[in-house]
Amino acid sequence: MKRLVGTGLIAVVAAVVATTLVAAVARAAGVDFKVSGGEEIPLSGIAFMTGVFSLLGVVMAAAFLRWSARPAEQFLRTTVALTALSLIPPFLAGADPATTVTLVGLHLIAAAVMIPALSRSLRSAFVPNSAEPNRLLHGTK
């Protein structure tokens, strides 16, 4: 579990840095990140939301490791579905096309960092064909 969390926290930092950097480049290129009502999404907001949802992914991975018979497979299925769902709000935000496409891209970048890192970590942490594989890893009885 410690390795999973450690890998997850490194991936969270990488996802936050990657999305914030891409958003900063996009802003410099003229993307205004204005959504309905004329409100502009600040870079700090992008970083914060990436961090929150990425940490949620780490929690989900830990839960799947603890309670699933196939944690990596379940995690992958769930996160791909959630990523697909996360692509809907940018289209509903009332933003111009450049902002919409950039927001979709930012969601995909965060997913591209988090999902493979946590899936690999889950595969390496899980011991199949054991009476209680997950408890063996956690040191519980």
Secondary structure, 3 states (H helix, E strand, C coil): CHHHHHHHHHHHHHHHHHHHHHHHHHHHCCCCCECHHHCECCHHHHHHHHHHHHHHHHHHHHHHHHHCCCHHHHHHHHHHHHHHHHCCHHHHCCCCHHHHHHHHHHHHHHHHHHHHHHHHHHHHHCCCCCCCHHHHHHCCC
